[in-house]
Amino acid sequence: MNKAETATGVKLGRLGDYVGFRLRRVQNQLSRDFVNATANRGLRSGLFSSLALISANPGISQAELSREIAMDKSVTVSLLDDLERRGWATRKRSTQDRRRHALYITAEGERELEEIFAVVSTTENAVLHQLSPAELMLLSELLDRMYAVCVREE
């Protein structure tokens, strides 16, 4: 049995044995902080990460984006509609496959993305400063490895 306790002294009991619980607890807090810090922008879940992935991967397909943000394809289409409505991204027919849409960020989307990344840096700052640079790199590598297994299993 895990003897871990929360910062307030509440024992985790068997939950302390499950990485999913521990990850979700941190993710919930970071998400809550992010939502509060970006409330004036009216961002919905998945919008920021979609925009960031489109920026990092010009021409990414809707299917690839959907897989990477771990959302249903119909939700991804709705997110893309929202990004286009805001003028932050565009969909273009692929030159290799007319059935495929290639996604691109606009100049306005890049400006907005920079502002949102600044907010993310601020909201994650306190948590990230609990880790050394080496610990942060290790955590990122471990999370990426875990995610790779999750994607392979789908």
Secondary structure, 3 states (H helix, E strand, C coil): CCCCECCCCCECHHHHHCHHHHHHHHHHHHHHHHHHHCHHHCCCCCHHHHHHHHHHCCCEEHHHHHHHHCCCHHHHHHHHHHHHHHCCEEEEECCCCCCCEEEEECHHHHHHHHHHHHHHHHHHHHHHCCCCHHHHHHHHHHHHHHHHHHHHHC
